[in-house]
Structures are given as structure tokens and as C-alpha cells.
């Protein structure tokens, strides 16, 4: 279950820490107080998609941390993801900065948003108005059915995906190599391509070496001129060597009269030796740089050959060599001729047979589970005050098409049909269900599926939309019944639901120093009564509102004791 939530800089909340308890946790408050911010914060830390506008105005980042109980099942799931869970608690954390970047952690270990979402799906399930709207789309109905049937159908769906992927791979390979009637033409072409690349004897990195050599050849004249000029400046009459020799001879005449001059002679002599070595090196480079016409022609021709092959087979030598390996693989395949294609066609037929069998199994399991789902959801709806409700899972007729279309999830199309009243035919949800009925229908679906997925925390954001009176009391009792086996968090504006709370939290808004803040406080017994009274009759706790609140709380307490 969700033990605590720590929120920093989310919308109107600057800092907030709240501890939740077991059973039914109710959140209520005035319209506009920020009830949705709490749910947005939970959605945020569970990895749901949010906009950076969720960050409190004036702040550079928002952060939410959530602490859940961690049992053996979750420990095993985390271990598969390489995440340790040594304690009995799991911590999820998410930070978003104003530049939209996210930092997510599970038990302190960095994870992606996708990984955070994967972990979160085993911890909590959130139902809000957006989820109910999605249920009106028949495209989502197969997913709901498969969620209920997961334990029975999961292994077959996994097998279906594997079979389908291999089926596509083999089919693509057959199409890639074409009709065997073209085998001779294709082999001739491949043989020519292979021979052309082989004869070129390409080497990885060769082109770069040739380009460097061509650059040197193209600049041979510049190089030779520079070497010659340098040599003349050093060795010609009046050049550096002659000047250095003259300096040495003149100073040597009087070296014996002054030690400093003697030292200068030694240094000039060293310079003369160094300059002589430099002259020798210049001559050596010049000798090595003799222009070789045949070598130059080889470089130009070789580069032309490489460029021709690159235009045909790839952007560079490595790409050409990759094409060569592909041509060899294709040629070897065609060497096997009809036998190779026959083998692939045999495998394709075998995969198709297995897909037919597995697809049929998936359909049979879905139909079996659909009948169970119909029965269980209908029972839930009747407990929620819809005594004459009829719920059916309709399977679309695939027809008698001769061409079978395989998919990774089978071949079924399902749609939920519903009728709330006796004598009224079932119709698609989007065409018949009202807002209040949809809230109860979603509650029935969520509760039924939750019994199969072992999720211990269910969060309802205004599940009571569109209902009142006796129906509100029925929904309140149903949510309490659910909370007897798992933790429930519910945002509500109904006094009937508030009176059922095991823990009640008041969300309020205040202004300090010109800034608006949302806060959340856990109510004591008197506070709960005052909030129930406010939900009944507003801020003015009149003679009828508070006594009515007490009666409602006593009725709820009596219901809880008897159940």
C-alpha cells in the first residue's frame, strides 16, 4: 500500500508530506482548493505523462517521492529489473526541471520514466474521468478483457508474439530473395557484384591513406620550392652558415682575452653544427620527395576505382564491404536454389499452422473469460444499485475471408455492450450509458480486474461524478467494501462517501505574502463531522447540517461494524 507521499513544488503545493493509512482514505475540500493536485502528484511519481507546467510558478524543479509496502512478489519483479529491495518498503522518486528533463529513481537507483511506469503498474491503479472516457472507446475493451484473463492468457499471448515475429521474418526473407524463376538472372548479377568488389581488394581505412598521399602529390611543387628556398637561405653565399662561420672566426681572434667571448665562440660553434644537420635533413627530405609519375597515377586511379564502387554499393569502403558480405550471403542462398526456398516455405507453413492453433486458443480463453467477466461485473453493478443492468462482451464476427491476417495479439475484436433497464436492448457503451452509470460501471470493472492483478492501492479521483442520493450511499458502501481487502484513496465531494472514511484528509487553500498555497491536513473526529456537514450544507453549519452529519457518520460506523 501507499504509506506516504512527499511533494515539493507541484502547482500550488510548495512542501507537503502526508502519511496514508490502511482501508479507506478520503480526500475532500472546497472547489478549487487543489484536490486534483494530489492526484496529479501521484500520477507524476508513478511515471504518467505530465506537462512541465506542473512545476510551481517561480521554481526551477518539482519533486515527488512515494513510499509503498514491498512484498515478495514485488521484490522478485524488482530483482528482474536489477533493483534491490532489501527493506519492506519501496521508494519511487521523480524530479522534473523547467527544461523538461526527468530524473527518476527506484530505491535510490536511477531508472528511465518507462521503467518507473513499469514498476508503478504493480503498485497502484488510478481511476479518474480520463479513464472513464477511454472506456467509451471500444478499442480499449480487448485490453480490459486481457487484463482480467491475464493469468490464463498471458503465456499464449507471449507465444503469439514470438510466433508472429518469426512469421514476419521468414515471410520477409522469402520476399527479399524473390521468385525462384529469376534465380539465374539474380545469381549472374550477384556473381558480377561479388567479383567486382573482390578484384578491388579493398581495405578498411585505405581511402583516407590515399587521400593524404594525393594531397602530398598535389602539393609536390609547393613542398619542393619550400625545401629549396630553405636550403639556399642556409647554404648559399651570404647565407646563415656563412654568417655563422664569419662570426666564429672574428670572435675567435680575441677569445683568449675574455672568457665571455670564449663562451660565445662555443655557443656559435654549436649553432653551426645544428644548422649543418638541418641542411642535411632538408636535402634528405628533398631526395625522398622526388616526384614519381607512376605512383601518382596509381593513387588517382585507385581513388577513382574506390569512388566508383562507393557510388554503386555504399557511402564508404566499410559500407561497400558490408554490401559484399550481403551479396555473398544471397549468392550462397541461391546456390541452394529451390531447396532453400522450399525450406523457408515449409517453415512459413509450420508457423502459420502454429499461429492458427494458438490464435484459436486465445479466442477460446477470451470467450471463456468474457463470460466470467460478464457475470462478475453484472454482480458488481447490482451491488452498486443497478439491479436490472445487463453487461455483455461482444465478439465481432471475423467472417469467412479466405486470407488469414495474423496479429501479435490474436484475431479478436471485442466491444462492451450495456443496458441499464429491463426491456432495453444492450448497446455499445458510448451510445447508451449516462455519466453516473459510467462511474459505477468503471468502478465495477476496476474492482473485478483488481481481484486478478493483486494491486493493493486503488485511487479514485471523483468516482462519484454524476451520482447522488441512494446511489451515492451504495457507491460509498462499495468503496468501503473494496477497502477491506486493499487500500483505497478517493477524492470526493459526497458526504455519504466521506462518512465512510477510515482516514479523512482536508485539502485547503490559503494566501500568504501574496502567494497561494495548497495544504492537506488529517482530520480528527470533530473535524470529520464538520467536513461532512460542510459537504451536506456548506460553510454555515446550520441546525440540520451538523446533526445530519452525525447521523450519517453513525450509520456508516454501523455499516462498517456489520461488514
Secondary structure by P-SEA (a helix, b strand, c coil): cccbbbbcccccccbbbbbbbccbbbbbbcccccaaaaaaaaaaaaccccccccccccccbbbbbbbbbbcaaaaaaaaaacccccccbbbbbbbbcccbbbbbbcccccccaaaaaaaaaaccccccaaaaaaaacccaaaaaaaaaaccccaaaaaaaaaaaaaaaaaaaaaaaaccccaaaaaaaaaaaaaaaaaaaccccaaaaaaaaaaaaaaaaaaaaaaaaaaaaaccccccaaaaaaaaaaaaaacccccaaaaaaaaaaaaaaaaaaaaaaaaaaaaaaacccaaaaaaaaaaaaaaaaaaacccccaaaaaaaaaaaaaaaaaaaacaaaaaaaaaaaaaaaaaaaaaaaaaaaaaaaaaaaaaaaaaaaaaaacccbbbbbbcccccccccbbbbccccbbbbbbbbbcccccccccccccccaaaaaaaaaaaaaaaaacccccbbbbccccccccaaaaaaaaaaaaaaaccbbbbbbcccaaaaaaccbbbbbbccccccbbbbbbbbbcaaaaaaaaaaaaccccccccaaaaaaaaaaaaaaaaaac
